[in-house]
């Protein structure tokens, strides 16, 4: 049922508007915010969903001249310069400044819920063709990718190019120095440790970039008979364990800037340098991104000498937790499988396999940014759930 307004009044010398709703609740709106968000054609370009009002024309101390309730579905405000604004009840209700309403809006816009896991991961499997042509399946895929961090797509064609199609299904792929897609196989004079047959330790891809790719796709085109198993671990779950087990180690890893480097030639020549904290945290100290790749961690380490050993001790404890049996999940990709995972959260690795005279294992990889994924997720949710 759409909200209705019972009563409206100005408070605080006209600098605040109080709305009393028909259900008995109330909302309070600062007038500077109301004026800033006037929805009239002069102030708001509806075709772009963007504000036209210039900030320099906004009076931060503005107060209403008059506020009225023409009907239960909107309020009308007249400002001191006689400019008139109208605000729909439903629009206002969604933007209430109460903690409860703001939490609901955060959930609606960003889907922050996470489901942590260890070796008990129940890996969701969805046919590749389903997510390509069925919006409900694509919505389920991206919702699970956001909540759990990993989904396996099955039955893709065993040829290069399928990830380009997958990228188009969402929006577009992320171009990096290794190209729009890249081939993970044993290569002579490899320019990346992934292009060898050796074991790959748990890592996130590309912490050497200022903005590492948010989501990674790996498509199995050919698989070796022995070895080459994939391993994944929930970095946020492990970071939370570390925080409880050793808060000082967590503090070190979330505050120390680690140097990363990547120099070589692929899609083009490159010389990349970056500083990243192993555990990026938000304002509440909660992990929001893991930036850990031992292979590209630089020999340069820009911290005082006395802080080096404590850092290594903290990283060793984190690394041990990542590799504990209770936290890691092991599986073997079959030709046609596409594993899709959150590169900011899920660390991945690979067991070694035998090299041969010909390529025995071939994966194609690609990246997508979280902005692109979340955009498609919101659009799919709107069409699947018929939500505004």
NUVEXGU-652406 format. One record per residue (C-alpha): residue in three letters; x, y, z. Coordinates in nm, 2 decimals. Layout:
BEGIN
+-----+--------+--------+--------+
! res !   east !  north !     up !
+-----+--------+--------+--------+
! ALA !      X !      Y !      Z !
...
+-----+--------+--------+--------+
END
This chain:
BEGIN
+-----+--------+--------+--------+
! res !   east !  north !     up !
+-----+--------+--------+--------+
! UNK !   0.00 !   0.00 !   0.00 !
! UNK !   0.13 !   0.34 !  -0.09 !
! UNK !   0.20 !   0.58 !   0.21 !
! UNK !  -0.04 !   0.86 !   0.29 !
! UNK !   0.03 !   1.18 !   0.48 !
! UNK !  -0.19 !   1.28 !   0.78 !
! UNK !  -0.03 !   1.61 !   0.86 !
! UNK !   0.26 !   1.84 !   0.77 !
! UNK !   0.42 !   2.13 !   0.96 !
! UNK !   0.74 !   2.35 !   0.97 !
! UNK !   0.96 !   2.34 !   1.28 !
! UNK !   1.29 !   2.50 !   1.39 !
! UNK !   1.20 !   2.85 !   1.25 !
! UNK !   1.10 !   2.69 !   0.92 !
! UNK !   1.43 !   2.50 !   0.87 !
! UNK !   1.27 !   2.16 !   0.93 !
! UNK !   0.96 !   2.00 !   0.79 !
! UNK !   0.78 !   1.73 !   0.99 !
! UNK !   0.56 !   1.48 !   0.81 !
! UNK !   0.31 !   1.27 !   1.01 !
! UNK !   0.21 !   0.96 !   0.82 !
! UNK !  -0.13 !   0.79 !   0.82 !
! UNK !   0.02 !   0.49 !   0.99 !
! UNK !   0.12 !   0.70 !   1.29 !
! UNK !   0.49 !   0.73 !   1.22 !
! UNK !   0.67 !   1.05 !   1.14 !
! UNK !   0.96 !   1.18 !   0.93 !
! UNK !   1.17 !   1.50 !   0.96 !
! UNK !   1.33 !   1.66 !   0.66 !
! UNK !   1.59 !   1.94 !   0.67 !
! UNK !   1.48 !   2.22 !   0.44 !
! UNK !   1.82 !   2.26 !   0.29 !
! UNK !   1.79 !   1.90 !   0.17 !
! UNK !   1.43 !   1.96 !   0.04 !
! UNK !   1.53 !   2.27 !  -0.16 !
! UNK !   1.84 !   2.09 !  -0.29 !
! UNK !   1.62 !   1.81 !  -0.42 !
! UNK !   1.33 !   2.01 !  -0.57 !
! UNK !   1.18 !   1.79 !  -0.85 !
! UNK !   1.05 !   2.07 !  -1.07 !
! UNK !   1.19 !   2.09 !  -1.43 !
! UNK !   1.40 !   2.40 !  -1.35 !
! UNK !   1.58 !   2.21 !  -1.07 !
! UNK !   1.58 !   1.85 !  -1.19 !
! UNK !   1.64 !   1.70 !  -1.54 !
! UNK !   1.40 !   1.41 !  -1.53 !
! UNK !   1.52 !   1.25 !  -1.86 !
! UNK !   1.87 !   1.21 !  -1.70 !
! UNK !   1.76 !   1.16 !  -1.34 !
! UNK !   2.00 !   1.44 !  -1.25 !
! UNK !   2.00 !   1.76 !  -1.05 !
! UNK !   2.01 !   2.09 !  -1.25 !
! UNK !   2.02 !   2.32 !  -0.95 !
! UNK !   2.37 !   2.46 !  -0.91 !
! UNK !   2.51 !   2.42 !  -0.56 !
! UNK !   2.63 !   2.78 !  -0.56 !
! UNK !   2.26 !   2.88 !  -0.59 !
! UNK !   2.16 !   2.69 !  -0.28 !
! UNK !   2.12 !   2.87 !   0.06 !
! UNK !   2.23 !   2.63 !   0.33 !
! UNK !   2.03 !   2.82 !   0.59 !
! UNK !   1.71 !   2.82 !   0.39 !
! UNK !   1.37 !   2.81 !   0.57 !
! UNK !   1.03 !   2.74 !   0.41 !
! UNK !   0.79 !   3.03 !   0.36 !
! UNK !   0.49 !   2.80 !   0.36 !
! UNK !   0.43 !   2.43 !   0.36 !
! UNK !   0.08 !   2.28 !   0.28 !
! UNK !  -0.08 !   1.94 !   0.22 !
! UNK !  -0.29 !   1.97 !  -0.10 !
! UNK !  -0.38 !   1.60 !  -0.07 !
! UNK !  -0.27 !   1.29 !   0.12 !
! UNK !  -0.02 !   1.20 !  -0.16 !
! UNK !   0.21 !   1.51 !  -0.17 !
! UNK !   0.33 !   1.82 !   0.01 !
! UNK !   0.38 !   2.16 !  -0.14 !
! UNK !   0.64 !   2.41 !  -0.03 !
! UNK !   0.68 !   2.78 !  -0.11 !
! UNK !   1.03 !   2.92 !  -0.06 !
! UNK !   1.13 !   3.28 !   0.04 !
! UNK !   1.20 !   3.36 !  -0.33 !
! UNK !   0.85 !   3.23 !  -0.42 !
! UNK !   0.99 !   2.92 !  -0.59 !
! UNK !   0.74 !   2.63 !  -0.55 !
! UNK !   0.83 !   2.27 !  -0.49 !
! UNK !   0.61 !   1.95 !  -0.47 !
! UNK !   0.72 !   1.62 !  -0.31 !
! UNK !   0.53 !   1.30 !  -0.36 !
! UNK !   0.45 !   1.10 !  -0.04 !
! UNK !   0.61 !   0.78 !  -0.17 !
! UNK !   0.93 !   0.96 !  -0.28 !
! UNK !   0.95 !   1.12 !   0.07 !
! UNK !   0.89 !   0.80 !   0.26 !
! UNK !   1.17 !   0.62 !   0.09 !
! UNK !   1.41 !   0.90 !   0.18 !
! UNK !   1.32 !   0.93 !   0.54 !
! UNK !   1.62 !   1.01 !   0.76 !
! UNK !   1.54 !   0.76 !   1.04 !
! UNK !   1.79 !   0.48 !   1.09 !
! UNK !   1.54 !   0.22 !   1.00 !
! UNK !   1.45 !   0.38 !   0.67 !
! UNK !   1.82 !   0.45 !   0.58 !
! UNK !   1.91 !   0.08 !   0.66 !
! UNK !   1.62 !  -0.03 !   0.43 !
! UNK !   1.74 !   0.20 !   0.15 !
! UNK !   2.10 !   0.07 !   0.19 !
! UNK !   1.97 !  -0.29 !   0.16 !
! UNK !   1.77 !  -0.19 !  -0.15 !
! UNK !   2.05 !  -0.01 !  -0.33 !
! UNK !   2.36 !  -0.22 !  -0.24 !
! UNK !   2.24 !  -0.56 !  -0.12 !
! UNK !   2.51 !  -0.57 !   0.16 !
! UNK !   2.41 !  -0.91 !   0.30 !
! UNK !   2.69 !  -1.17 !   0.30 !
! UNK !   2.68 !  -1.54 !   0.37 !
! UNK !   3.02 !  -1.65 !   0.50 !
! UNK !   3.16 !  -2.00 !   0.43 !
! UNK !   3.45 !  -2.23 !   0.47 !
! UNK !   3.51 !  -2.59 !   0.35 !
! UNK !   3.14 !  -2.64 !   0.39 !
! UNK !   3.06 !  -2.42 !   0.09 !
! UNK !   2.75 !  -2.53 !  -0.11 !
! UNK !   2.87 !  -2.42 !  -0.45 !
! UNK !   2.57 !  -2.30 !  -0.65 !
! UNK !   2.57 !  -2.44 !  -1.01 !
! UNK !   2.36 !  -2.29 !  -1.29 !
! UNK !   2.37 !  -2.39 !  -1.66 !
! UNK !   2.55 !  -2.13 !  -1.87 !
! UNK !   2.27 !  -2.11 !  -2.13 !
! UNK !   2.01 !  -2.04 !  -1.86 !
! UNK !   2.18 !  -1.73 !  -1.73 !
! UNK !   2.24 !  -1.61 !  -2.09 !
! UNK !   1.87 !  -1.63 !  -2.19 !
! UNK !   1.67 !  -1.64 !  -1.87 !
! UNK !   1.64 !  -1.32 !  -1.66 !
! UNK !   1.53 !  -1.52 !  -1.35 !
! UNK !   1.84 !  -1.74 !  -1.37 !
! UNK !   2.07 !  -1.44 !  -1.44 !
! UNK !   1.92 !  -1.26 !  -1.14 !
! UNK !   1.97 !  -1.57 !  -0.91 !
! UNK !   2.33 !  -1.59 !  -1.04 !
! UNK !   2.42 !  -1.22 !  -0.96 !
! UNK !   2.23 !  -1.22 !  -0.63 !
! UNK !   2.43 !  -1.53 !  -0.51 !
! UNK !   2.75 !  -1.38 !  -0.65 !
! UNK !   2.69 !  -1.07 !  -0.44 !
! UNK !   2.59 !  -1.26 !  -0.12 !
! UNK !   2.81 !  -1.57 !  -0.13 !
! UNK !   3.09 !  -1.45 !  -0.36 !
! UNK !   3.11 !  -1.74 !  -0.59 !
! UNK !   2.89 !  -1.93 !  -0.85 !
! UNK !   2.97 !  -2.20 !  -1.10 !
! UNK !   2.82 !  -2.19 !  -1.45 !
! UNK !   2.81 !  -2.52 !  -1.63 !
! UNK !   2.79 !  -2.64 !  -1.99 !
! UNK !   2.95 !  -2.35 !  -2.18 !
! UNK !   3.11 !  -2.43 !  -2.52 !
! UNK !   3.47 !  -2.54 !  -2.48 !
! UNK !   3.62 !  -2.27 !  -2.70 !
! UNK !   3.75 !  -1.92 !  -2.65 !
! UNK !   3.51 !  -1.63 !  -2.67 !
! UNK !   3.23 !  -1.75 !  -2.43 !
! UNK !   3.34 !  -1.50 !  -2.16 !
! UNK !   3.30 !  -1.21 !  -2.41 !
! UNK !   2.93 !  -1.33 !  -2.45 !
! UNK !   2.91 !  -1.34 !  -2.07 !
! UNK !   3.05 !  -0.99 !  -2.04 !
! UNK !   2.79 !  -0.86 !  -2.29 !
! UNK !   2.51 !  -1.03 !  -2.09 !
! UNK !   2.61 !  -0.81 !  -1.79 !
! UNK !   2.74 !  -0.50 !  -1.98 !
! UNK !   3.10 !  -0.52 !  -2.07 !
! UNK !   3.44 !  -0.67 !  -1.96 !
! UNK !   3.72 !  -0.49 !  -1.79 !
! UNK !   4.02 !  -0.43 !  -2.01 !
! UNK !   4.36 !  -0.47 !  -1.84 !
! UNK !   4.73 !  -0.50 !  -1.95 !
! UNK !   4.67 !  -0.87 !  -2.01 !
! UNK !   4.39 !  -0.80 !  -2.26 !
! UNK !   4.01 !  -0.81 !  -2.26 !
! UNK !   4.04 !  -1.18 !  -2.20 !
! UNK !   4.36 !  -1.39 !  -2.12 !
! UNK !   4.47 !  -1.75 !  -2.16 !
! UNK !   4.58 !  -1.94 !  -1.85 !
! UNK !   4.81 !  -2.22 !  -1.97 !
! UNK !   5.17 !  -2.33 !  -1.95 !
! UNK !   5.38 !  -2.08 !  -2.16 !
! UNK !   5.75 !  -2.05 !  -2.23 !
! UNK !   5.90 !  -1.74 !  -2.07 !
! UNK !   5.57 !  -1.68 !  -1.88 !
! UNK !   5.51 !  -1.32 !  -1.79 !
! UNK !   5.28 !  -1.43 !  -1.51 !
! UNK !   5.31 !  -1.71 !  -1.25 !
! UNK !   4.96 !  -1.83 !  -1.35 !
! UNK !   5.10 !  -1.92 !  -1.69 !
! UNK !   5.31 !  -2.21 !  -1.55 !
! UNK !   5.22 !  -2.55 !  -1.41 !
! UNK !   5.33 !  -2.47 !  -1.06 !
! UNK !   5.11 !  -2.44 !  -0.75 !
! UNK !   4.94 !  -2.10 !  -0.71 !
! UNK !   4.90 !  -1.99 !  -0.35 !
! UNK !   4.58 !  -1.81 !  -0.24 !
! UNK !   4.56 !  -1.47 !  -0.39 !
! UNK !   4.34 !  -1.20 !  -0.53 !
! UNK !   4.41 !  -1.08 !  -0.88 !
! UNK !   4.57 !  -0.75 !  -0.97 !
! UNK !   4.62 !  -0.57 !  -0.63 !
! UNK !   4.89 !  -0.38 !  -0.83 !
! UNK !   4.61 !  -0.17 !  -0.98 !
! UNK !   4.47 !   0.12 !  -0.79 !
! UNK !   4.12 !  -0.02 !  -0.85 !
! UNK !   4.15 !  -0.40 !  -0.88 !
! UNK !   3.88 !  -0.58 !  -1.08 !
! UNK !   3.58 !  -0.67 !  -0.87 !
! UNK !   3.47 !  -0.99 !  -1.03 !
! UNK !   3.66 !  -1.26 !  -1.21 !
! UNK !   3.55 !  -1.53 !  -1.46 !
! UNK !   3.75 !  -1.84 !  -1.54 !
! UNK !   3.63 !  -2.07 !  -1.82 !
! UNK !   3.77 !  -2.42 !  -1.84 !
! UNK !   3.84 !  -2.51 !  -2.20 !
! UNK !   4.08 !  -2.80 !  -2.14 !
! UNK !   4.16 !  -2.98 !  -1.81 !
! UNK !   4.46 !  -3.19 !  -1.72 !
! UNK !   4.40 !  -3.55 !  -1.60 !
! UNK !   4.60 !  -3.52 !  -1.29 !
! UNK !   4.64 !  -3.22 !  -1.06 !
! UNK !   4.52 !  -2.86 !  -1.14 !
! UNK !   4.25 !  -2.86 !  -0.88 !
! UNK !   4.11 !  -2.51 !  -0.79 !
! UNK !   4.10 !  -2.39 !  -0.44 !
! UNK !   3.90 !  -2.09 !  -0.30 !
! UNK !   3.86 !  -1.93 !   0.04 !
! UNK !   3.63 !  -1.66 !   0.18 !
! UNK !   3.87 !  -1.38 !   0.26 !
! UNK !   3.61 !  -1.18 !   0.46 !
! UNK !   3.53 !  -1.49 !   0.68 !
! UNK !   3.90 !  -1.55 !   0.74 !
! UNK !   3.96 !  -1.17 !   0.81 !
! UNK !   3.69 !  -1.18 !   1.08 !
! UNK !   3.86 !  -1.49 !   1.23 !
! UNK !   4.19 !  -1.30 !   1.24 !
! UNK !   4.03 !  -1.00 !   1.40 !
! UNK !   3.89 !  -1.21 !   1.69 !
! UNK !   4.20 !  -1.42 !   1.72 !
! UNK !   4.46 !  -1.15 !   1.69 !
! UNK !   4.33 !  -0.79 !   1.68 !
! UNK !   4.69 !  -0.65 !   1.66 !
! UNK !   4.76 !  -0.86 !   1.35 !
! UNK !   4.44 !  -0.74 !   1.19 !
! UNK !   4.53 !  -0.38 !   1.27 !
! UNK !   4.87 !  -0.42 !   1.11 !
! UNK !   4.73 !  -0.58 !   0.79 !
! UNK !   4.45 !  -0.32 !   0.76 !
! UNK !   4.69 !  -0.02 !   0.81 !
! UNK !   5.02 !  -0.11 !   0.64 !
! UNK !   5.06 !   0.00 !   0.28 !
! UNK !   5.22 !  -0.29 !   0.09 !
! UNK !   5.40 !  -0.22 !  -0.24 !
! UNK !   5.30 !  -0.43 !  -0.55 !
! UNK !   5.47 !  -0.43 !  -0.89 !
! UNK !   5.40 !  -0.58 !  -1.23 !
! UNK !   5.63 !  -0.51 !  -1.53 !
! UNK !   5.62 !  -0.68 !  -1.87 !
! UNK !   5.46 !  -0.70 !  -2.21 !
! UNK !   5.12 !  -0.85 !  -2.31 !
! UNK !   4.83 !  -0.65 !  -2.45 !
! UNK !   5.08 !  -0.37 !  -2.44 !
! UNK !   5.40 !  -0.31 !  -2.24 !
! UNK !   5.35 !  -0.21 !  -1.88 !
! UNK !   5.52 !  -0.10 !  -1.56 !
! UNK !   5.27 !  -0.08 !  -1.28 !
! UNK !   5.33 !   0.01 !  -0.92 !
! UNK !   5.07 !   0.04 !  -0.64 !
! UNK !   5.04 !   0.05 !  -0.26 !
! UNK !   4.76 !  -0.15 !  -0.11 !
! UNK !   4.66 !  -0.26 !   0.24 !
! UNK !   4.62 !  -0.64 !   0.26 !
! UNK !   4.28 !  -0.59 !   0.43 !
! UNK !   4.09 !  -0.28 !   0.32 !
! UNK !   3.83 !  -0.18 !   0.59 !
! UNK !   3.54 !   0.06 !   0.60 !
! UNK !   3.47 !   0.33 !   0.87 !
! UNK !   3.35 !   0.06 !   1.11 !
! UNK !   3.67 !  -0.15 !   1.07 !
! UNK !   3.50 !  -0.42 !   0.87 !
! UNK !   3.68 !  -0.58 !   0.57 !
! UNK !   3.55 !  -0.46 !   0.23 !
! UNK !   3.84 !  -0.58 !   0.01 !
! UNK !   4.13 !  -0.82 !   0.03 !
! UNK !   4.44 !  -0.71 !  -0.17 !
! UNK !   4.68 !  -1.01 !  -0.15 !
! UNK !   4.90 !  -1.16 !  -0.42 !
! UNK !   5.23 !  -1.29 !  -0.29 !
! UNK !   5.37 !  -1.32 !  -0.64 !
! UNK !   5.35 !  -0.95 !  -0.72 !
! UNK !   5.43 !  -0.82 !  -0.37 !
! UNK !   5.73 !  -0.60 !  -0.44 !
! UNK !   6.08 !  -0.63 !  -0.30 !
! UNK !   6.05 !  -0.26 !  -0.22 !
! UNK !   5.87 !  -0.22 !   0.12 !
! UNK !   5.82 !   0.14 !   0.22 !
! UNK !   5.79 !   0.11 !   0.60 !
! UNK !   6.04 !   0.16 !   0.89 !
! UNK !   6.27 !  -0.14 !   0.95 !
! UNK !   6.14 !  -0.21 !   1.30 !
! UNK !   5.78 !  -0.26 !   1.16 !
! UNK !   5.89 !  -0.52 !   0.90 !
! UNK !   5.90 !  -0.84 !   1.12 !
! UNK !   5.57 !  -0.76 !   1.30 !
! UNK !   5.41 !  -0.72 !   0.95 !
! UNK !   5.55 !  -1.06 !   0.83 !
! UNK !   5.42 !  -1.22 !   1.15 !
! UNK !   5.07 !  -1.08 !   1.10 !
! UNK !   5.07 !  -1.18 !   0.73 !
! UNK !   5.19 !  -1.53 !   0.82 !
! UNK !   4.90 !  -1.58 !   1.07 !
! UNK !   4.65 !  -1.46 !   0.81 !
! UNK !   4.80 !  -1.68 !   0.54 !
! UNK !   4.79 !  -1.98 !   0.78 !
! UNK !   4.42 !  -1.92 !   0.84 !
! UNK !   4.36 !  -1.90 !   0.46 !
! UNK !   4.52 !  -2.24 !   0.42 !
! UNK !   4.35 !  -2.42 !   0.71 !
! UNK !   4.14 !  -2.72 !   0.62 !
! UNK !   3.83 !  -2.57 !   0.78 !
! UNK !   3.84 !  -2.26 !   0.56 !
! UNK !   3.94 !  -2.37 !   0.20 !
! UNK !   3.71 !  -2.54 !  -0.05 !
! UNK !   3.87 !  -2.75 !  -0.33 !
! UNK !   3.71 !  -2.85 !  -0.66 !
! UNK !   3.82 !  -2.94 !  -1.01 !
! UNK !   3.68 !  -2.75 !  -1.31 !
! UNK !   3.55 !  -2.96 !  -1.60 !
! UNK !   3.57 !  -2.84 !  -1.96 !
! UNK !   3.27 !  -2.61 !  -2.01 !
! UNK !   3.27 !  -2.49 !  -1.64 !
! UNK !   3.29 !  -2.11 !  -1.58 !
! UNK !   3.37 !  -2.02 !  -1.22 !
! UNK !   3.26 !  -1.66 !  -1.14 !
! UNK !   3.37 !  -1.50 !  -0.81 !
! UNK !   3.42 !  -1.19 !  -0.61 !
! UNK !   3.78 !  -1.09 !  -0.66 !
! UNK !   3.76 !  -0.84 !  -0.37 !
! UNK !   3.66 !  -1.12 !  -0.13 !
! UNK !   3.73 !  -1.47 !  -0.26 !
! UNK !   4.10 !  -1.57 !  -0.28 !
! UNK !   4.17 !  -1.84 !  -0.52 !
! UNK !   4.46 !  -2.08 !  -0.59 !
! UNK !   4.55 !  -2.39 !  -0.79 !
! UNK !   4.73 !  -2.71 !  -0.73 !
! UNK !   5.02 !  -2.80 !  -0.95 !
! UNK !   5.01 !  -3.03 !  -1.25 !
! UNK !   5.26 !  -3.20 !  -1.48 !
! UNK !   5.39 !  -3.01 !  -1.78 !
! UNK !   5.39 !  -3.19 !  -2.11 !
! UNK !   5.49 !  -3.15 !  -2.47 !
! UNK !   5.15 !  -2.99 !  -2.54 !
! UNK !   4.91 !  -2.78 !  -2.35 !
! UNK !   4.71 !  -3.01 !  -2.12 !
! UNK !   4.52 !  -2.74 !  -1.92 !
! UNK !   4.36 !  -2.42 !  -2.07 !
! UNK !   4.14 !  -2.17 !  -1.89 !
! UNK !   4.03 !  -1.84 !  -2.04 !
! UNK !   3.99 !  -1.55 !  -1.79 !
! UNK !   3.82 !  -1.22 !  -1.78 !
! UNK !   3.73 !  -0.94 !  -1.54 !
! UNK !   3.42 !  -0.73 !  -1.48 !
! UNK !   3.39 !  -0.44 !  -1.24 !
! UNK !   3.14 !  -0.45 !  -0.95 !
! UNK !   2.98 !  -0.13 !  -1.08 !
! UNK !   2.88 !  -0.31 !  -1.40 !
! UNK !   2.76 !  -0.62 !  -1.21 !
! UNK !   2.55 !  -0.42 !  -0.96 !
! UNK !   2.40 !  -0.22 !  -1.25 !
! UNK !   2.28 !  -0.53 !  -1.42 !
! UNK !   2.16 !  -0.68 !  -1.09 !
! UNK !   1.95 !  -0.38 !  -1.02 !
! UNK !   1.80 !  -0.38 !  -1.37 !
! UNK !   1.73 !  -0.76 !  -1.35 !
! UNK !   1.57 !  -0.72 !  -1.01 !
! UNK !   1.34 !  -0.45 !  -1.14 !
! UNK !   1.23 !  -0.67 !  -1.43 !
! UNK !   1.21 !  -1.00 !  -1.25 !
! UNK !   1.04 !  -0.86 !  -0.93 !
! UNK !   0.85 !  -0.58 !  -1.10 !
! UNK !   1.00 !  -0.33 !  -0.86 !
! UNK !   1.02 !   0.04 !  -0.92 !
+-----+--------+--------+--------+
END
